[in-house]
Amino acid sequence: MAASAPTPHGTGFPTEGRCGYYVEKKKRFCRMVVAAGKRFCGEHAGAAEEENARKRILCPLDPKHTVYEDQLAKHLKKCNSRERPKPDFFIQDINAGLKDETEIPEQLVPISFLSEEQMGNLIKKLRKASEGLNSTLKDQIMSHPALHDALNDPKNGDSATKHLKQQVDGKHRKKNSVFERLQIDIQHLCLNKIPLLSKEKLPVVGIGKHLCGVATDLALRCLVETYAASCEERNEEPLAKRVKNDKTEKEINTLAKEGNEKNIPEKWTPVAGIVIALCCHHRCDWRHYVGKEYFRALGLGAVEFHYFQRMSSWATCGMQKTSLEASNISTKRKDKQNDGSEEHDDGGYRITDDSTESLPGFLTVEEKKKIGHLCKLLIDQGRINYLQQKGFNPALQYYTDPLVSLENVLLTALPNHSSSPETTA
């Protein structure tokens, strides 16, 4: 796949020791290091006359890069996109949920193709199913002391402060903390196969920052069904709970007699708590959704779920902005370019999504927004119901101001025997 290096106008020359191929799309020279005496890097070697005799082809494992055809066999053995041995904690589709082909229609028409009558019927079903749900959530906006100085620094403007609130990960890690990163899709993650957890028999706290759409359901099933169910089957009490704060059994008994029984766990549960910042309900999937039984009990199924999850984007997309918000858009774009924020964590300006397809003209902007919020609430209520059935006390609350992010709802859950917040029902 020979190529020629175009001669750019007014772009200068490539940096010494770097590739001389001009990347038209990026309006600059390639920055890859070249071998001694070569003008082009391996990727663009086809542009050099002396290399034209050798043909470069797309890598069959990843078409984003090329390889010499006569070195394909060697490349496939070391390509970063090659299939690697699966770890013990990889179990295919363990958290995916059951697949019922009879429930999922082969093809559903887009919202824009629905008649006004069909859309009206869907909205009626939504409102009926949502009757009695508490749509006014409690504000639980908190801030960690480690962020206090940065958030109150007068040098930070509104944009910088907002950025700090959105990007707090890793700002206050303890010095002696141990972190292990697992590169695996949650859909296939079996927690009880992770060496550290299985060896130490540790209780788990599941924390997720903007687990996009279906990932929330996969994570809940991973925690509540895969890990918790397996630990309860073993019925093993963890060492971490048997020895509390390095106290002996005698000392614990003494504390209990003194009225400090609350320091001693009455019952150990594998999952000590769940905290998930919810987002992107339009990316949910009926097969993986944990609240299917809740929907069925309301007389709803896969078809209604499909349209409700698409309509949920109305809560955050296509809304009219205030003049204050509009003035901050350019600053927000600069922030996103610099910090590489996820595109769904939009801070209230835009969510990349194709589900805002020709919104029905008979609804006002405010009505669409309310319907979108109802769709989100109903989907989340299915998750609440699922956790209740699994022995947890769940709740929904606002964890940040909507001016920081329109995706500002937090799902929390504690085992039923723990002191827990009020549920939303």
Secondary structure as the mmCIF struct_conf table of DSSP 4:
data_model
#
loop_
_struct_conf.conf_type_id
_struct_conf.id
_struct_conf.beg_label_comp_id
_struct_conf.beg_label_asym_id
_struct_conf.beg_label_seq_id
_struct_conf.end_label_comp_id
_struct_conf.end_label_asym_id
_struct_conf.end_label_seq_id
BEND BEND1 HIS A 9 GLY A 10
HELX_LH_PP_P HELX_LH_PP_P1 PRO A 14 THR A 15
TURN_TY1_P TURN_TY1_P1 GLU A 16 GLY A 17
STRN STRN1 ARG A 18 ARG A 18
STRN STRN2 TYR A 22 VAL A 23
TURN_TY1_P TURN_TY1_P2 GLU A 24 LYS A 27
STRN STRN3 ARG A 28 PHE A 29
STRN STRN4 VAL A 33 VAL A 33
TURN_TY1_P TURN_TY1_P3 ALA A 36 GLY A 37
BEND BEND2 ARG A 39 PHE A 40
BEND BEND3 GLY A 42 GLY A 42
TURN_TY1_P TURN_TY1_P4 GLU A 43 HIS A 44
HELX_RH_3T_P HELX_RH_3T_P1 ALA A 45 ALA A 47
BEND BEND4 ALA A 48 ALA A 48
HELX_RH_3T_P HELX_RH_3T_P2 GLU A 49 GLU A 51
TURN_TY1_P TURN_TY1_P5 ASN A 52 ALA A 53
BEND BEND5 ARG A 54 ARG A 54
HELX_LH_PP_P HELX_LH_PP_P2 LYS A 55 LYS A 55
STRN STRN5 ARG A 56 LEU A 58
BEND BEND6 PRO A 60 LEU A 61
TURN_TY1_P TURN_TY1_P6 PRO A 63 LYS A 64
BEND BEND7 HIS A 65 HIS A 65
STRN STRN6 THR A 66 TYR A 68
HELX_RH_3T_P HELX_RH_3T_P3 GLU A 69 GLN A 71
HELX_RH_AL_P HELX_RH_AL_P1 LEU A 72 LYS A 78
TURN_TY1_P TURN_TY1_P7 ASN A 80 SER A 81
BEND BEND8 ARG A 82 ARG A 82
HELX_LH_PP_P HELX_LH_PP_P3 PRO A 85 PRO A 87
TURN_TY1_P TURN_TY1_P8 ASP A 88 PHE A 89
STRN STRN7 PHE A 90 PHE A 90
TURN_TY1_P TURN_TY1_P9 GLN A 92 ASN A 95
BEND BEND9 ALA A 96 ALA A 96
TURN_TY1_P TURN_TY1_P10 GLU A 101 GLU A 103
BEND BEND10 ILE A 104 ILE A 104
BEND BEND11 GLU A 106 GLU A 106
HELX_RH_3T_P HELX_RH_3T_P4 ILE A 111 PHE A 113
BEND BEND12 LEU A 114 LEU A 114
HELX_RH_AL_P HELX_RH_AL_P2 GLU A 116 ALA A 129
TURN_TY1_P TURN_TY1_P11 SER A 130 GLY A 132
BEND BEND13 THR A 136 THR A 136
HELX_LH_PP_P HELX_LH_PP_P4 LEU A 137 LEU A 137
STRN STRN8 LYS A 138 ASP A 139
HELX_RH_3T_P HELX_RH_3T_P5 PRO A 145 LEU A 147
HELX_RH_AL_P HELX_RH_AL_P3 HIS A 148 LEU A 151
TURN_TY1_P TURN_TY1_P12 ASN A 152 ASN A 152
TURN_TY1_P TURN_TY1_P13 PRO A 154 LYS A 155
HELX_RH_AL_P HELX_RH_AL_P4 ASP A 158 GLN A 166
TURN_TY1_P TURN_TY1_P14 ASP A 169 HIS A 172
TURN_TY1_P TURN_TY1_P15 LYS A 175 ASN A 176
BEND BEND14 ILE A 184 ILE A 184
HELX_RH_3T_P HELX_RH_3T_P6 ILE A 186 HIS A 188
STRN STRN9 LEU A 189 LEU A 189
HELX_RH_3T_P HELX_RH_3T_P7 LEU A 191 LYS A 193
BEND BEND15 ILE A 194 ILE A 194
HELX_RH_AL_P HELX_RH_AL_P5 PRO A 195 GLU A 200
TURN_TY1_P TURN_TY1_P16 LYS A 201 LYS A 201
STRN STRN10 VAL A 204 CYS A 212
TURN_TY1_P TURN_TY1_P17 GLY A 213 GLY A 213
HELX_RH_AL_P HELX_RH_AL_P6 VAL A 214 ARG A 221
HELX_RH_PI_P HELX_RH_PI_P1 CYS A 222 TYR A 227
HELX_RH_AL_P HELX_RH_AL_P7 ALA A 228 ARG A 234
TURN_TY1_P TURN_TY1_P18 ASN A 235 ASN A 235
HELX_RH_AL_P HELX_RH_AL_P8 LEU A 239 ARG A 242
BEND BEND16 VAL A 243 VAL A 243
TURN_TY1_P TURN_TY1_P19 ASN A 245 ASP A 246
HELX_RH_AL_P HELX_RH_AL_P9 GLU A 249 LYS A 257
TURN_TY1_P TURN_TY1_P20 GLU A 258 GLY A 259
HELX_RH_3T_P HELX_RH_3T_P8 GLU A 261 ASN A 263
BEND BEND17 ILE A 264 ILE A 264
BEND BEND18 GLU A 266 LYS A 267
BEND BEND19 PRO A 270 PRO A 270
STRN STRN11 VAL A 271 CYS A 279
HELX_RH_3T_P HELX_RH_3T_P9 HIS A 281 ARG A 283
TURN_TY1_P TURN_TY1_P21 TRP A 286 HIS A 288
TURN_TY1_P TURN_TY1_P22 VAL A 290 GLY A 291
HELX_RH_AL_P HELX_RH_AL_P10 LYS A 292 ALA A 297
TURN_TY1_P TURN_TY1_P23 LEU A 298 GLY A 299
HELX_RH_AL_P HELX_RH_AL_P11 ALA A 302 MET A 311
HELX_RH_3T_P HELX_RH_3T_P10 SER A 312 ALA A 315
TURN_TY1_P TURN_TY1_P24 THR A 316 THR A 316
BEND BEND20 CYS A 317 GLY A 318
HELX_LH_PP_P HELX_LH_PP_P5 MET A 319 THR A 322
HELX_RH_AL_P HELX_RH_AL_P12 SER A 323 SER A 327
TURN_TY1_P TURN_TY1_P25 ASN A 328 ASN A 328
HELX_RH_AL_P HELX_RH_AL_P13 ILE A 329 ASP A 339
TURN_TY1_P TURN_TY1_P26 GLU A 343 HIS A 344
TURN_TY1_P TURN_TY1_P27 GLY A 347 GLY A 348
BEND BEND21 TYR A 349 TYR A 349
BEND BEND22 ASP A 354 ASP A 354
BEND BEND23 SER A 358 SER A 358
TURN_TY1_P TURN_TY1_P28 GLY A 361 PHE A 362
BEND BEND24 LEU A 363 LEU A 363
HELX_RH_AL_P HELX_RH_AL_P14 VAL A 365 GLN A 389
TURN_TY1_P TURN_TY1_P29 LYS A 390 GLY A 391
STRN STRN12 PHE A 392 TYR A 398
BEND BEND25 THR A 400 THR A 400
TURN_TY1_P TURN_TY1_P30 PRO A 402 VAL A 404
BEND BEND26 LEU A 406 LEU A 406
STRN STRN13 VAL A 409 PRO A 415
TURN_TY1_P TURN_TY1_P31 ASN A 416 HIS A 417
BEND BEND27 SER A 418 SER A 418
HELX_LH_PP_P HELX_LH_PP_P6 PRO A 421 THR A 424
#
